[in-house]
Amino acid sequence: MAADEAGNVLSSATLKPSLNLNPMDVPHNESSENVKIKAKRERILSACETKNLDLLIELASEDGGFLSDDIRQKAWPILLGSDHVSTAAETEAPWETLPPHRDEEQVRLDVHRSFIYYPSNETDKQLDARRVDLEALIVSTLRRHPSLCYFQGYHDICQVFLLVNGLPSCYSLVRRLSMLRIRDFMLPKLSASVSHLRLLPAILYAADRPIYAILPANPFYGLSHVLTLYAHDIHSYSDIARLFDFLLAREAVMSIYLFAVIIISKREMLLEYMADEPDENILAVVLQKLPQDIDIEGMICQAIKLYEQFPPASLPFKTWKMVSDNSVLKTTIDRKALRDQTLQEGQVWFDNHAEEIRREEFRAKVVMTLKNKLSKYRRPALFTLSVAVCALALWAGKNKSSPFGGLVNRMWDVSTLGKYIDFVGRYREL
């Protein structure tokens, strides 16, 4: 890809022959390639004008995506629904007057490290001005949605949005992106992000059993790619902007299929490496690193094929069933649904998901406490009584909103449970 004088990204990739161009219509002084690009540009602009979401999704997946930033400024708001769903910004107080967000200091540190790889033709003064805008974009989003938790790499995503769209139109886009497309990554706990990565082994098991067999048990090597929509690891602006065309047009889960394709593309190297020096730590580093000459168009094509061959609901190990209904993985599984979703719906899903994670962590702590303490005091009566108390604690954690459940929650926490079992155990030994 190349950029024009205005900084817009143009595709030099070969476009699909489905454009059906008539060779007789090509002027002698203009290349067939340029004519194809112009024809696709007209199709995208027409789809934007008519709000033809199906066609936009199709065009985003074709070679070159939306071709240039001036078209992205029209297409991305349609994909994210900011063009027709009000964010109530007109009636909201200025974000500068809202209480500071708890993560603003980390935002400042990360913004200071932004715009390292692109744009490369701007002065330090211009880059500093961009950093001021980037900080305003991120802080305004966090202050308007204080339940969101900033994560390192969020600034990489916002940086791309800012370069493509600029302020002030970027404000509503990033708010909707945060609440409706990447909110799992902005929950108080990392559990939801990990649930995305848990799909990766299942995809590889279905698609390439030998590769699945050699991979580390925990797929944390894909965390930075998934969290940042690859913006942290792809250093070419034209490549990441084009990839965003695809990712924003598709289901949130498509990002995982894309990473599976990247891993499969390294198949021969990985198998050869594991045959010679089977070191999981080094293997994780190899898996994490993306080649800077990555074939974006080829990867997109393969990811679509992989998704169609092994859709999420068909994956082994019941991995899809274990994904929360409040996760973006499921609330965007209808690729057109996000356009009509509201920020209020996103907040409800966020709160419900956070509560699910809290209950699951509480349950895990109770079970662990029970196992640890009962290994010390092996008596049938104590075992029965302790199981009953643990069952009560688990019920209270699940029914926190009920009057009795709330009372038990205030009286009992996991440490109290452990102290109780210790007390009973020591009493029985007297």
N, C-alpha and C positions, 0 to 999 in steps of 0.2 A: 504494500500500500504506500501511497505518497500523499503529501499534503499540499494544498494550494496556497496562494499567498496570504489568504485570510486565515489559514490554520485549519481549514476544513479537511477532513480525511476523505480521500478518494480511493477507490479500489482498483488495483491493477490485476486482480484475479480474474480468471476466465469465468464469465457469468454463464448461467445455465442456458442451454439452447432452447428452453421453453419460451424464450422471448419471441421466437418465430419471426425473425427479421427477414425482410425480402432483400437480397443482395442488390437488386435493381434500385432500391431506395437509398443506398449508401452513396453519399457524394464522393467524387473521385478524390477530393482533397481531405477527406476525413476517414480515419481508420474505422474498421468494423468494430473494434473494441470500444472506441469512444461512443459510437452510435448505440451499442448495447448498454453502456452505462447511462446514456441520456434517456434511453427507452425505459430502463428500470427506474431511473429517477422520477420520470413522469408517472409511472405506476404507483410508486410510493406516495408521491404528492397527491395523486388522485385518491388513494386509499385514506390518506389523512383527511382530505377534504370531506369525504363521505363517511368518515369514522368506521371504515370497513376493517374491523378488528381481525377477522379471519385472514384477510389478505395481508394485513400488516404482519401477522404472526408468520405467515408463509414467506413473505419477503425478507423478514429478519433472519430466517434460517437459510436463505439462499446466499450464494457467494457475494461477499461485499456488504451484506447486511443493509443498513440504511445509507451507506455510501459516504455521507458527509455530516458535519455537525449541524448545519442549517436545517437539514431534514430531521435529524435527531431531535432538535428543538420542537418539532411538530409531532413526531411519532412517540417519543417517550412519555409525554403527558397523557397520550391516549392509552398507551399500554398500562400506565399506573393509575389512570382514572382521575388525574388531577385537572383534566380539562373540563370535567362536567360534574364532579362531586365537590361540593363546597367544603372548604376546611375552616370556615367561619373566621378566616383571618381578618375580614373587614370589621368584625365586631369585637375582636380580641384585643386585650391590652398589648402595647408594644412589648416585645420580648425582653427588652432592656430593663423594664420595670419589674419583671418577675423575679422571685427569689433565686439565688444562685443554685446551680446543681452541684451535687457532692463530687462530681468527677471533673469539674472544670479545670483543675490544676493539671490533671493528666492530659486533658485536651490541649492545653497550652504547650505542654512539652512535646506532644506528638505533632501539633501543627508547625512547631518550629522546625521539625525534621521533614516537612512536606515539600513537594515540588522538587525532588532531587533529580529525577530522571527526565521529566518533561514539565512544562515546555522548556526547550533548550536554547531558544533564541531570545530570551528576555533578560533584561538587566536585573541586578539585585534589587533595585528600587521597585521594579514591576513585580518581582516575585514576592517581595515583602507586602505589597498591596494585595496580592492574591492570598497570602497567608492571613491577613486581616479579614478578608471576606470568608475564608474557609473557617476561621474560628467563629465568626458571627453565625455562619450557617449551622455549625455543629451545636454551639451553645444555645442558639434559639430553639433548635429541635429538642434538646434535652430539657430546657426550661419549660417548654410547652407540654412536654410529656415526662414529668419528673420520675415516673416509675421506671423508665428506660435506664439501663445501665450501659455506660460507655465501654467499649472494648477496643484494645489497641489493634488498629487496622481499619476501624470505622472511618478514620480520616482518609484512608486510601480510597475508599468507595466514594466518599463525599467529594474528594479532590477531582475525580473523574466527572461527577455530576456538575461540579462548579465550572470546569473547563468547557464542558459541552453546552451548558445552559446559561451560566452566569446568574448573578443576582438581579432582580428579586425572584424571578420565576422558579429558581432552584429551591426556594424555601418549601413550597407546597409539595414538590416532587420528593424531596428527601424525607419529609414528614410521612408521606404515604409509603415510601420505600421502607422506612424504619418500622412503622406500625403494622404493615400488611405483608411485607416481603422478607424482612430479615429480623423480625422481632424475637425469634427464638434465640438469636445470638446476643440479645440485649436483656435477657432475663437475669435475675440476681445470681443464678447458679449456672454452671457450665453444662449441666446435665442435658439440656435440650440440644445444645450444639453437638454433644457426643452422640445423641440419638440419630443425628444426620449421618455421622461417620459410621455408625453401626450398620448402615445399609450397604456400605462399600464392600465388606467381605461377602455379603449375600449376593451382590451383583457379580462379583468375580467368581464366586462358587458356581453360579449359573453359566457364566460366559467363558471362563477359562480355569478349569480345575487345577492344572499344574501351578499356575500363578497364585491361586488362592492358597495352595498348600505351603508355599514358601514365605508368605507374608507374615509379619509380626501379628500377634493376636490382637493388639490394640491399635487401631488405625489412626492414631493421633498425628501421624506424619502428614495427614491431609488437612489438618486443622486450619492452617493459615490460608490455604487455597479456598476452603469452603467458607470460612468466616468473612473473608474480604472479597468474595466473588472473583478471586484471582488477581485483584487489583494490587495486592502487595507483592506479587511475584512476577507479573508481566510488566516489563519496563518500557515497552513500546506503547506510546499513546494511541497510535492508530490501531494496534492490535487489541488493546483493552477496551477502547471505545466500541470497536466492532463486536467484541465478545459480549459486551453489555447489551448490544442490540438483541442478541440471541437469548441471553439469560433473562432479560426483562420480559421477553415475549413468551417465555416458556414457564413450565411448572418449576417451583423452587427445587424440587428433587432432581431436576436435570443437571444441576451443578455437580451432584454426586456421580451421575452417569458419565459426565465429562471427565471427571478425575479417574474413573475406572478405565476409560479409553486411554488416557495419558499413561496409566500404569501398563496396560496391555501393549501399548506402543513400545515399551521398553522390555518386552517379553524376553527376547533372546539374551540381552545383556543381563537381566535379572537371573535367569536360569543358569547362565554361565557363571555368574558371580557366586551364586549360592552353591554351585558344584565345587568351586575352588576354595572360597573362604566364607563359610556360612557364619557370618557375624550379624545378628539382628540389629545391633546399634548402628553399624555402618550402612546396613540395608535401608534402615529408616531414613538416613540422610540422603541416600541415593533416590529414594522414592519421593522425598520432599522437594527435591530440586527440579525445577522446570527448565527445559532447554529454552534459551532466549530466541532461537530460530523456530519456535514451535509453529506447526502448521495449523493455524486457527481454523481455516475452512475445512480441512480434512478431519480435524478433531470434532467439529460440530456435526459434520455429516455422519461420522461413526457413532457419536453420542445419540443422535436421533435413531439410528438403526438399532443400537443396543437397547434403548428405551422401548422401542416398538417390539423387539424380540422378547425382552424380559421386563414387562411393566411392573411397577412397584407391588401390586397386589399378588403377583405370581412368584415373588422372590421366596427363597427357602428360609427355613428357621423361624417362620412367622414374624419376620422382622417388621414387615409393614403393619401387621396387626398390633405390634407393640408400640407403634408411634402414636403419640397423643392426638386425639381429634382436634385439640387446640393448637397443634403445631402448624407452622406455615407449610410444612410438607403436605398436609392434608387440606388446609383451607385454600391452597392454590392449585390443587390437583386438577380442577377445572381451570384451564389456563386463562379463560375469559372472565372468571368470577371476580378476580381482584379488582377489575375496573369498576365494579359496582359496589364494592365493599367500602364501609365507612371507617373513619378513624375510631369511632366509638365501638364498632364491632371489634376492631383490632385490640382495643383496650380490654374488652371483655375476654377475648381469647388469651391475652397476655396474663390477666389476673387469674383466670381459671388454670392456665398452664403452670403459673408460679405456685398456686395452691396444690396442684397435683404433685409437683416436685417436692414441696414441703412435706406432704403426707408420706410420700415414698421414702424420703430421707428419714423421717421419724420412724417409719415401720422398720427400715433397715437397722437403725440404731437400737430399737427395742429388741429385735431378733438377735443382734450381735451381743447386746447386754445379757440377754437370757442365756445364750450359748456359753458365754464366758463365765458367768456366775454359777450356772448349774454344773459346769465341769469341776467346780470346787466343792460343791455340796451335793453329793449323789444320794439323795433320800427320796423315796417315792412320794411321801406326803408333801415334802417341800417342792418337789417337781410339780405336783398337781396344783398346789396353791400358787406357785410362781407363774405357771402357764395361765391360770385364771386371771391373775393380776396383769400379765402381759397382754392378754386378750382384751381386758378392759382398757389398757393404755392404747392399744391399737384402735379400738373402737372410738375412743375419745379423740384420737388424732384424725380419724376419718370424719367424725361428726362434731367438729370443733364449733360449728355455728349453733348446735343445739344447746339448750340451757344446761343440761346435765353434762354433756360433752365438754362444754366450755369450763364448767366448774372443775371437772377432773383434770383438764389441761392446765388450769391454773395451779392445782394442787400437786400435780405429778409431772415431772419431766423425766428424761432418760436417766439423769444422774440420781434423782430421787428413787427411781426404780432399782438402780444398782445398789443404793444404800439399803433399800428395803430387803433385797435378797441377801445381802451381806449380814444384816441384822438377824433375819430369820435363821440363816445358816449357822451363825455363831451361837444363837440361842439353842438350836437343836443339838449342838455339840456339847453344851454344858451338862 
